[in-house]
Amino acid sequence: MAGDVKIRELNARALNYSRKLERVLNESRKVIVGQENTLEKLLIALVADGHVLLEGVPGLAKTLMVKTLSGALNASFCRIQFTPDLLPADIIGTKIYNQRKATFSTEKGPIFHNLILADEINRAPPKVQSALLEAMQERQVTIHGDTFPLKRPFLVLATQNPIESEGTYRLPEAQVDRFAFKLLIDYPSKEEEKMIIRRNTTGAIPGPKQVMKASDIVEIQRFNRSIYADEKIESYVAEIVDATRHPGDYGLDLNGLIEYGASPRASIWLVLAGKANALLQGRGYVVPEDIKAVAVGVLRHRILLTYEAEAEGISSDQIVEQVLSRIRAP
């Protein structure tokens, strides 16, 4: 009985928050044409308090997406263009010496914003990538011995260009694992393309209205962790992740295709993102469909394929789909 009351309370709060988040999505749709799945997953990542690695060719409104989201939330936004000559201090900040006063003052870098677009993260050298990824993980930065907490909420959207590898530094698997989601963004349809042309060549380009505050997102992030996930859901997630490591134990014919399976971070993000998906649906509890809805985005960058799999044109998305079809939902 007490459990039923608690679930009803969670449902009521989740429904209230989902209506607020739906307004954010509606404002985003006024500016962004199409890309419904990407927008929704971005919001799920924000609610789950995780970062996003976004892969797509240039010109697909990646910057506009984050800028629009920050406008709807009244959150601060900054775009950092990653280049080979970028230094860690260009991101996190540095100490500046005042000769007249004979003192040092801290000049904070662009990392001190709510939403960060790290554009073409693989163009910067490893030292710069590590500085950003450390800030993502620790939610704080150290500048010459002084530690500063980052703003909340804090979302990093890092982009990669999949078609141009010249002058890039590949992100190591251990660092890619720190992103909650990896999303693939594709070209718009022909009808969406026409709408994009119309919006950007006639009259004023629409902008989002502020419908929430950044502090509201922090409140929702805290609530997200309290959404109920039954032990059966935890077992379901554990089996999905374990199947990427030991596919033969689950009757999956993936021999010689997976070099390394998903890490324990995958299990954590599957549950947190599943909770965020449930919240967006106005529910205070997780069902298997919530896990399935986020599984590909959470797992695709955490499964390392063998050369044999790549040679056969098999993608990690296909592996995840096979695992999901094999593991029985509770």
Backbone hydrogen bonds in HBPLUS format (Angstrom, degrees):
<---DONOR---> <-ACCEPTOR-->    atom                        ^
c    i                          cat <-CA-CA->   ^        H-A-AA   ^      H-
h    n   atom  resd res      DA  || num        DHA   H-A  angle D-A-AA Bond
n    s   type  num  typ     dist DA aas  dist angle  dist       angle   num
A0005-VAL N   A0001-MET O   3.07 MM   4  6.45 154.6  2.14 150.4 156.7     1
A0006-LYS N   A0002-ALA O   3.02 MM   4  6.29 156.5  2.08 145.7 152.2     2
A0007-ILE N   A0003-GLY O   2.98 MM   4  6.24 158.9  2.03 148.4 153.7     3
A0008-ARG N   A0004-ASP O   2.95 MM   4  6.20 156.0  2.01 146.2 152.9     4
A0009-GLU N   A0005-VAL O   2.95 MM   4  6.23 153.9  2.02 147.5 154.7     5
A0010-LEU N   A0006-LYS O   2.89 MM   4  6.18 157.5  1.94 151.1 157.5     6
A0011-ASN N   A0007-ILE O   2.78 MM   4  5.99 156.6  1.83 149.1 156.1     7
A0012-ALA N   A0008-ARG O   2.95 MM   4  6.16 156.3  2.00 145.5 151.3     8
A0013-ARG N   A0009-GLU O   3.08 MM   4  6.36 163.0  2.11 150.5 154.1     9
A0014-ALA N   A0010-LEU O   2.82 MM   4  5.95 160.6  1.86 150.3 156.8    10
A0015-LEU N   A0011-ASN O   2.86 MM   4  5.98 157.1  1.91 148.9 154.7    11
A0016-ASN N   A0012-ALA O   3.13 MM   4  6.34 155.5  2.20 142.2 148.4    12
A0017-TYR N   A0013-ARG O   2.96 MM   4  6.25 164.6  1.99 153.8 157.5    13
A0018-SER N   A0014-ALA O   2.79 MM   4  5.92 153.6  1.86 147.8 156.1    14
A0019-ARG N   A0015-LEU O   3.13 MM   4  6.31 148.3  2.24 142.9 149.4    15
A0020-LYS N   A0016-ASN O   3.37 MM   4  6.73 151.4  2.46 140.7 147.8    16
A0021-LEU N   A0017-TYR O   2.93 MM   4  6.25 159.9  1.97 153.6 159.2    17
A0022-GLU N   A0018-SER O   2.84 MM   4  5.99 143.7  1.98 140.8 151.0    18
A0023-ARG N   A0019-ARG O   3.23 MM   4  6.50 142.0  2.39 136.8 145.1    19
A0023-ARG N   A0020-LYS O   3.15 MM   3  5.27 126.8  2.44  95.8 108.9    20
A0024-VAL N   A0020-LYS O   3.30 MM   4  6.75 144.0  2.43 138.9 148.3    21
A0024-VAL N   A0021-LEU O   3.08 MM   3  4.99 119.5  2.46  91.6 106.7    22
A0025-LEU N   A0021-LEU O   2.99 MM   4  6.39 155.6  2.06 148.7 155.0    23
A0026-ASN N   A0022-GLU O   2.87 MM   4  6.12 154.5  1.93 145.3 152.6    24
A0027-GLU N   A0023-ARG O   2.99 MM   4  6.21 154.6  2.06 144.4 150.4    25
A0028-SER N   A0024-VAL O   3.00 MM   4  6.25 151.5  2.08 144.5 152.7    26
A0029-ARG N   A0025-LEU O   2.89 MM   4  6.18 148.1  2.00 148.2 156.9    27
A0030-LYS N   A0027-GLU O   3.23 MM   3  5.29 136.3  2.43  95.2 106.7    28
A0031-VAL N   A0028-SER O   3.09 MM   3  5.46 145.5  2.22 106.0 115.6    29
A0032-ILE N   A0028-SER O   2.77 MM   4  5.88 178.0  1.77 167.9 167.8    30
A0039-LEU N   A0035-GLN O   2.97 MM   4  6.20 166.6  1.99 159.3 162.8    31
A0040-GLU N   A0036-GLU O   2.98 MM   4  6.19 162.2  2.01 152.6 157.6    32
A0041-LYS N   A0037-ASN O   2.92 MM   4  6.11 160.3  1.96 149.6 155.2    33
A0042-LEU N   A0038-THR O   2.88 MM   4  6.05 149.2  1.97 147.7 156.4    34
A0043-LEU N   A0039-LEU O   3.10 MM   4  6.37 154.4  2.17 144.9 150.9    35
A0044-ILE N   A0040-GLU O   2.92 MM   4  6.22 152.4  2.00 146.0 154.4    36
A0045-ALA N   A0041-LYS O   2.88 MM   4  6.07 157.6  1.93 146.3 151.9    37
A0046-LEU N   A0042-LEU O   2.99 MM   4  6.23 152.7  2.06 142.9 150.5    38
A0047-VAL N   A0043-LEU O   2.92 MM   4  6.18 159.9  1.96 150.3 155.1    39
A0048-ALA N   A0044-ILE O   2.85 MM   4  6.03 154.5  1.91 148.3 156.0    40
A0049-ASP N   A0045-ALA O   2.91 MM   4  5.92 108.9  2.42 133.0 149.8    41
A0050-GLY N   A0045-ALA O   2.85 MM   5  5.07 174.6  1.85 149.8 151.7    42
A0049-ASP N   A0046-LEU O   3.15 MM   3  4.94 148.4  2.26  94.3 103.8    43
A0180-ALA N   A0051-HIS O   2.86 MM 129  5.32 124.0  2.18 126.9 141.7    44
A0181-PHE N   A0051-HIS O   3.23 MM 130  6.66 160.0  2.27 155.3 160.9    45
A0052-VAL N   A0156-VAL O   3.00 MM 104  6.36 164.9  2.02 163.6 168.4    46
A0158-ALA N   A0052-VAL O   2.88 MM 106  6.31 157.2  1.94 166.6 167.9    47
A0053-LEU N   A0181-PHE O   2.88 MM 128  6.16 163.6  1.90 148.3 153.6    48
A0183-LEU N   A0053-LEU O   2.82 MM 130  6.27 150.4  1.91 154.2 164.3    49
A0054-LEU N   A0158-ALA O   2.70 MM 104  5.97 167.9  1.71 163.0 167.4    50
A0160-GLN N   A0054-LEU O   2.93 MM 106  6.36 143.3  2.07 154.7 159.5    51
A0055-GLU N   A0183-LEU O   2.88 MM 128  6.27 167.2  1.90 167.2 171.6    52
A0185-ILE N   A0055-GLU O   2.92 MM 130  6.15 169.4  1.93 160.4 162.9    53
A0056-GLY N   A0160-GLN O   3.27 MM 104  6.67 161.0  2.31 174.6 177.1    54
A0065-MET N   A0061-ALA O   2.92 MM   4  6.01 147.7  2.03 141.9 149.4    55
A0066-VAL N   A0062-LYS O   3.39 MM   4  6.75 163.0  2.43 150.7 152.0    56
A0067-LYS N   A0063-THR O   2.96 MM   4  6.14 165.6  1.98 156.3 161.2    57
A0068-THR N   A0064-LEU O   2.81 MM   4  5.82 155.6  1.87 145.4 152.0    58
A0069-LEU N   A0065-MET O   2.98 MM   4  6.19 158.2  2.03 145.5 151.6    59
A0070-SER N   A0066-VAL O   2.91 MM   4  6.15 159.1  1.96 149.5 154.9    60
A0071-GLY N   A0067-LYS O   2.99 MM   4  6.20 147.5  2.10 141.1 150.1    61
A0072-ALA N   A0068-THR O   3.00 MM   4  6.29 155.8  2.06 151.8 157.3    62
A0073-LEU N   A0069-LEU O   3.14 MM   4  6.32 136.2  2.34 139.8 151.3    63
A0074-ASN N   A0070-SER O   2.85 MM   4  5.72 109.5  2.36 135.9 152.3    64
A0075-ALA N   A0070-SER O   2.87 MM   5  4.79 159.5  1.92 141.9 146.0    65
A0074-ASN N   A0071-GLY O   3.33 MM   3  4.99 152.2  2.41  92.9 100.9    66
A0211-VAL N   A0072-ALA O   2.88 MM 139  5.52 156.5  1.94 137.9 141.6    67
A0212-MET N   A0072-ALA O   3.16 MM 140  6.44 147.7  2.27 163.0 165.6    68
A0115-LEU N   A0076-SER O   2.97 MM  39  6.30 165.1  1.99 160.3 165.3    69
A0078-CYS N   A0115-LEU O   3.02 MM  37  6.51 146.7  2.14 160.4 169.2    70
A0117-LEU N   A0078-CYS O   2.89 MM  39  6.30 164.2  1.91 155.3 159.7    71
A0080-ILE N   A0117-LEU O   2.81 MM  37  6.06 171.0  1.82 162.7 164.5    72
A0119-ASP N   A0080-ILE O   2.89 MM  39  5.97 142.6  2.03 150.8 162.4    73
A0082-PHE N   A0119-ASP O   3.03 MM  37  5.85 165.4  2.05 154.6 159.2    74
A0086-LEU N   A0083-THR O   3.13 MM   3  5.46 167.3  2.15 119.4 120.8    75
A0090-ASP N   A0087-LEU O   2.90 MM   3  5.29 140.1  2.06 109.8 121.4    76
A0091-ILE N   A0088-PRO O   2.97 MM   3  5.43 153.9  2.04 111.2 119.5    77
A0092-ILE N   A0088-PRO O   3.00 MM   4  6.30 168.5  2.01 166.1 165.5    78
A0093-GLY N   A0089-ALA O   2.92 MM   4  4.63 138.7  2.09 113.4 125.5    79
A0111-ILE N   A0091-ILE O   3.17 MM  20  5.76 153.5  2.24 165.4 157.3    80
A0109-GLY N   A0092-ILE O   3.15 MM  17  4.48 153.1  2.23 105.1  98.0    81
A0094-THR N   A0107-GLU O   2.96 MM  13  5.40 147.5  2.06 143.8 150.9    82
A0107-GLU N   A0094-THR O   2.79 MM  13  5.40 172.8  1.79 175.4 177.1    83
A0096-ILE N   A0105-SER O   2.75 MM   9  5.30 168.3  1.76 161.3 165.0    84
A0105-SER N   A0096-ILE O   2.85 MM   9  5.30 159.4  1.89 148.2 154.0    85
A0098-ASN N   A0103-THR O   2.70 MM   5  5.34 177.3  1.70 170.9 171.6    86
A0102-ALA N   A0098-ASN O   2.67 MM   4  5.47 123.6  1.98 144.0 161.1    87
A0103-THR N   A0098-ASN O   3.28 MM   5  5.34 141.6  2.44 135.1 141.7    88
A0112-PHE N   A0109-GLY O   3.30 MM   3  6.28 174.4  2.31 126.3 127.7    89
A0155-LEU N   A0114-ASN O   2.83 MM  41  6.30 159.6  1.87 163.5 170.3    90
A0116-ILE N   A0155-LEU O   2.87 MM  39  6.23 167.8  1.89 165.4 169.0    91
A0157-LEU N   A0116-ILE O   2.82 MM  41  6.11 171.8  1.82 173.9 176.5    92
A0118-ALA N   A0157-LEU O   2.89 MM  39  6.03 148.6  1.99 132.8 143.0    93
A0159-THR N   A0118-ALA O   2.97 MM  41  6.29 160.2  2.01 148.9 150.9    94
A0123-ARG N   A0120-GLU O   2.94 MM   3  5.69 159.7  1.98 126.3 128.4    95
A0121-ILE N   A0159-THR O   3.02 MM  38  6.10 140.3  2.18 159.3 171.0    96
A0124-ALA N   A0121-ILE O   3.42 MM   3  6.00 163.7  2.45 113.6 117.4    97
A0169-TYR N   A0122-ASN O   2.47 MM  47  5.02 163.9  1.50 158.3 164.5    98
A0128-VAL N   A0125-PRO O   3.02 MM   3  5.65 129.8  2.28 118.6 129.9    99
A0129-GLN N   A0125-PRO O   3.17 MM   4  6.48 162.0  2.20 151.8 157.4   100
A0130-SER N   A0126-PRO O   2.86 MM   4  6.01 159.2  1.90 151.6 156.8   101
A0131-ALA N   A0127-LYS O   3.16 MM   4  6.36 147.1  2.27 135.4 143.5   102
A0132-LEU N   A0128-VAL O   3.15 MM   4  6.48 159.1  2.19 153.0 157.1   103
A0133-LEU N   A0129-GLN O   2.91 MM   4  6.12 169.8  1.92 155.9 159.1   104
A0134-GLU N   A0130-SER O   2.85 MM   4  5.87 148.6  1.95 144.9 152.6   105
A0135-ALA N   A0131-ALA O   3.22 MM   4  6.37 156.2  2.28 138.2 144.1   106
A0136-MET N   A0132-LEU O   2.94 MM   4  6.27 152.0  2.02 149.3 157.9   107
A0137-GLN N   A0133-LEU O   3.05 MM   4  6.23 152.0  2.13 139.9 146.4   108
A0138-GLU N   A0134-GLU O   2.86 MM   4  5.98 175.1  1.86 159.7 161.2   109
A0139-ARG N   A0135-ALA O   2.83 MM   4  5.24 140.4  1.99 136.6 144.7   110
A0150-LEU N   A0139-ARG O   3.12 MM  11  5.58 168.9  2.14 135.1 132.1   111
A0141-VAL N   A0148-PHE O   2.99 MM   7  5.49 159.7  2.03 151.8 155.6   112
A0148-PHE N   A0141-VAL O   2.82 MM   7  5.49 164.4  1.84 164.4 169.7   113
A0143-ILE N   A0146-ASP O   2.76 MM   3  5.25 157.7  1.80 158.7 156.5   114
A0146-ASP N   A0143-ILE O   3.14 MM   3  5.25 167.7  2.16 115.3 116.0   115
A0168-THR N   A0165-SER O   3.29 MM   3  5.50 139.2  2.47 137.2 128.3   116
A0175-GLN N   A0172-PRO O   2.99 MM   3  5.40 134.0  2.20 107.8 120.1   117
A0176-VAL N   A0172-PRO O   2.96 MM   4  6.29 158.2  2.01 156.0 163.2   118
A0177-ASP N   A0173-GLU O   2.99 MM   4  6.10 144.5  2.12 145.5 154.0   119
A0178-ARG N   A0175-GLN O   3.08 MM   3  5.52 159.0  2.12 109.6 116.1   120
A0179-PHE N   A0176-VAL O   3.10 MM   3  5.83 168.3  2.11 121.3 125.0   121
A0182-LYS N   A0297-GLY O   2.88 MM 115  5.26 152.3  1.96 140.6 148.4   122
A0193-GLU N   A0189-SER O   2.82 MM   4  6.04 149.5  1.91 147.5 156.9   123
A0194-LYS N   A0190-LYS O   3.08 MM   4  6.38 151.4  2.17 143.7 150.1   124
A0195-MET N   A0191-GLU O   3.13 MM   4  6.46 151.3  2.21 143.1 150.8   125
A0196-ILE N   A0192-GLU O   2.89 MM   4  6.18 151.6  1.97 148.9 157.0   126
A0197-ILE N   A0193-GLU O   2.99 MM   4  6.28 159.3  2.03 150.2 155.1   127
A0198-ARG N   A0194-LYS O   2.99 MM   4  6.22 163.0  2.02 147.1 151.6   128
A0199-ARG N   A0195-MET O   2.89 MM   4  6.08 165.0  1.92 151.0 154.9   129
A0200-ASN N   A0196-ILE O   3.06 MM   4  6.13 151.9  2.14 146.7 153.9   130
A0201-THR N   A0197-ILE O   3.01 MM   4  5.94 115.8  2.44 145.0 158.2   131
A0216-ASP N   A0213-LYS O   2.96 MM   3  5.22 134.4  2.17 102.5 115.1   132
A0217-ILE N   A0214-ALA O   3.13 MM   3  5.34 124.1  2.46  99.6 112.6   133
A0218-VAL N   A0214-ALA O   3.30 MM   4  6.75 152.9  2.38 146.3 153.1   134
A0219-GLU N   A0215-SER O   3.11 MM   4  6.39 153.5  2.19 143.4 150.0   135
A0220-ILE N   A0216-ASP O   2.94 MM   4  6.26 154.3  2.00 147.0 154.2   136
A0221-GLN N   A0217-ILE O   2.78 MM   4  6.04 154.1  1.85 151.4 159.0   137
A0222-ARG N   A0218-VAL O   3.10 MM   4  6.37 152.4  2.18 144.3 150.6   138
A0223-PHE N   A0219-GLU O   3.06 MM   4  6.37 158.5  2.10 145.6 151.7   139
A0224-ASN N   A0220-ILE O   2.82 MM   4  5.99 149.6  1.91 150.1 158.6   140
A0226-SER N   A0223-PHE O   2.81 MM   3  5.30 142.7  1.95 113.3 125.0   141
A0227-ILE N   A0224-ASN O   3.24 MM   3  5.50 161.6  2.27 106.3 111.9   142
A0228-TYR N   A0284-GLY O   2.93 MM  56  6.20 153.3  2.01 152.5 143.8   143
A0286-VAL N   A0228-TYR O   2.85 MM  58  6.25 147.6  1.95 168.4 173.8   144
A0233-ILE N   A0230-ASP O   2.98 MM   3  5.25 127.5  2.26 102.3 115.7   145
A0234-GLU N   A0230-ASP O   3.14 MM   4  6.62 154.2  2.21 148.1 155.3   146
A0235-SER N   A0231-GLU O   2.93 MM   4  6.23 154.1  2.00 146.4 153.2   147
A0236-TYR N   A0232-LYS O   2.93 MM   4  6.10 151.3  2.01 139.7 147.9   148
A0237-VAL N   A0233-ILE O   2.93 MM   4  6.20 160.3  1.97 153.3 157.3   149
A0238-ALA N   A0234-GLU O   2.93 MM   4  6.14 161.0  1.97 146.7 152.4   150
A0239-GLU N   A0235-SER O   2.92 MM   4  6.13 151.4  2.00 146.8 153.9   151
A0240-ILE N   A0236-TYR O   3.04 MM   4  6.32 155.8  2.10 146.6 153.1   152
A0241-VAL N   A0237-VAL O   3.04 MM   4  6.30 168.1  2.06 158.0 160.0   153
A0242-ASP N   A0238-ALA O   2.90 MM   4  5.98 157.9  1.95 143.0 150.2   154
A0243-ALA N   A0239-GLU O   2.86 MM   4  5.93 145.4  1.98 143.5 152.2   155
A0244-THR N   A0241-VAL O   3.11 MM   3  5.41 141.8  2.26 103.0 113.4   156
A0245-ARG N   A0242-ASP O   2.96 MM   3  5.13 141.0  2.12 101.2 113.1   157
A0246-HIS N   A0242-ASP O   2.79 MM   4  6.04 159.2  1.84 159.8 166.4   158
A0249-ASP N   A0246-HIS O   3.09 MM   3  5.73 143.5  2.23 117.4 126.1   159
A0250-TYR N   A0247-PRO O   3.04 MM   3  5.50 156.0  2.10 112.3 119.8   160
A0252-LEU N   A0247-PRO O   3.07 MM   5  5.10 160.4  2.11 145.9 140.8   161
A0251-GLY N   A0248-GLY O   3.24 MM   3  5.15 167.1  2.26 107.6 107.7   162
A0257-LEU N   A0254-LEU O   3.07 MM   3  5.50 158.0  2.12 139.1 135.9   163
A0306-THR N   A0257-LEU O   2.96 MM  49  5.25 158.1  2.01 127.5 129.4   164
A0259-GLU N   A0304-LEU O   2.66 MM  45  5.35 145.8  1.77 148.3 159.2   165
A0260-TYR N   A0304-LEU O   3.19 MM  44  5.07 155.5  2.26 130.7 136.8   166
A0304-LEU N   A0260-TYR O   2.99 MM  44  5.07 153.7  2.07 147.9 154.0   167
A0266-ALA N   A0263-SER O   2.90 MM   3  5.50 143.9  2.03 114.9 124.3   168
A0267-SER N   A0264-PRO O   3.09 MM   3  5.32 121.8  2.44 101.2 114.2   169
A0268-ILE N   A0264-PRO O   3.28 MM   4  6.68 160.4  2.32 151.4 155.9   170
A0269-TRP N   A0265-ARG O   2.91 MM   4  6.16 169.2  1.92 156.9 159.3   171
A0270-LEU N   A0266-ALA O   2.84 MM   4  5.95 146.6  1.96 145.5 155.1   172
A0271-VAL N   A0267-SER O   3.20 MM   4  6.42 157.4  2.26 145.8 150.2   173
A0272-LEU N   A0268-ILE O   2.97 MM   4  6.24 171.5  1.97 154.7 157.4   174
A0273-ALA N   A0269-TRP O   2.81 MM   4  5.61 160.5  1.85 139.5 146.2   175
A0274-GLY N   A0270-LEU O   2.89 MM   4  5.74 141.6  2.04 128.2 139.8   176
A0275-LYS N   A0271-VAL O   2.84 MM   4  6.08 150.1  1.93 147.5 155.0   177
A0276-ALA N   A0272-LEU O   3.01 MM   4  6.32 154.1  2.08 141.2 148.3   178
A0277-ASN N   A0273-ALA O   2.87 MM   4  6.12 149.5  1.96 145.2 153.4   179
A0278-ALA N   A0274-GLY O   2.97 MM   4  6.23 153.7  2.04 143.5 150.5   180
A0279-LEU N   A0275-LYS O   2.88 MM   4  6.19 154.2  1.95 149.0 156.5   181
A0280-LEU N   A0276-ALA O   2.99 MM   4  6.26 155.3  2.05 145.4 151.3   182
A0281-GLN N   A0277-ASN O   3.15 MM   4  6.45 135.1  2.36 137.4 149.1   183
A0281-GLN N   A0278-ALA O   3.03 MM   3  5.07 128.8  2.30  95.1 109.3   184
A0283-ARG N   A0278-ALA O   2.89 MM   5  5.16 167.3  1.91 145.2 143.3   185
A0282-GLY N   A0279-LEU O   2.85 MM   3  4.94 156.4  1.91 105.6 113.0   186
A0290-ASP N   A0287-VAL O   2.91 MM   3  5.57 143.7  2.04 120.9 130.3   187
A0291-ILE N   A0288-PRO O   3.06 MM   3  5.24 119.6  2.44 100.2 114.5   188
A0292-LYS N   A0288-PRO O   2.99 MM   4  6.35 161.4  2.02 154.4 159.9   189
A0293-ALA N   A0289-GLU O   2.91 MM   4  6.00 146.9  2.03 139.2 147.9   190
A0294-VAL N   A0291-ILE O   3.26 MM   3  5.54 137.5  2.45 102.2 112.5   191
A0295-ALA N   A0291-ILE O   2.97 MM   4  5.84 125.8  2.27 145.9 160.9   192
A0298-VAL N   A0294-VAL O   3.07 MM   4  6.19 149.1  2.17 155.3 164.8   193
A0299-LEU N   A0295-ALA O   2.89 MM   4  5.89 150.4  1.98 151.1 158.8   194
A0300-ARG N   A0296-VAL O   2.94 MM   4  5.55 157.1  1.99 151.3 153.7   195
A0302-ARG N   A0299-LEU O   2.87 MM   3  5.11 157.0  1.93 114.3 122.0   196
A0310-GLU N   A0306-THR O   3.16 MM   4  6.51 161.3  2.19 149.7 154.4   197
A0311-ALA N   A0307-TYR O   2.81 MM   4  5.98 152.4  1.88 147.5 155.7   198
A0312-GLU N   A0308-GLU O   3.05 MM   4  6.27 140.1  2.21 140.3 150.5   199
A0314-ILE N   A0309-ALA O   2.92 MM   5  5.22 163.4  1.95 158.7 153.5   200
A0313-GLY N   A0310-GLU O   3.07 MM   3  4.99 155.1  2.14  98.9 106.4   201
A0319-ILE N   A0315-SER O   3.28 MM   4  6.68 151.3  2.37 141.8 149.6   202
A0320-VAL N   A0316-SER O   2.94 MM   4  6.23 162.3  1.97 152.1 155.8   203
A0321-GLU N   A0317-ASP O   2.96 MM   4  6.24 160.5  2.00 149.8 155.1   204
A0322-GLN N   A0318-GLN O   3.01 MM   4  6.24 154.0  2.08 144.8 151.4   205
A0323-VAL N   A0319-ILE O   2.96 MM   4  6.28 157.6  2.01 152.0 158.2   206
A0324-LEU N   A0320-VAL O   2.88 MM   4  6.15 164.9  1.91 157.1 160.7   207
A0325-SER N   A0321-GLU O   3.00 MM   4  6.16 149.7  2.09 143.5 151.5   208
A0326-ARG N   A0322-GLN O   3.06 MM   4  6.22 131.7  2.30 138.0 150.6   209
A0326-ARG N   A0323-VAL O   3.07 MM   3  5.13 132.0  2.31  96.1 109.6   210
A0327-ILE N   A0323-VAL O   2.90 MM   4  6.10 165.8  1.92 163.8 165.9   211
